[in-house]
């Protein structure tokens, strides 16, 4: 089986995972700062929830691709 396509897909997903983790960390820090200042965090928390859900899907895709690459 030619795995070059799968390797490209895996590389793309891993890049997305890293970028999403970075953005999630930034949002978590923003939420913590806004809470400290007793400001509304609803929008950030909603975005963070969506990002976490998307991250779960990316991780599932990653696992699927890795399993397809197994000999």
Secondary structure, DSSP 8 states (H G I E B T S, - for coil): ---HHHHHHHHHHHHHHHHHHHHHHHHHHHHHHHHHTT---HHHHHHHHHHHHHHHHHHHHHHHHHHHH--
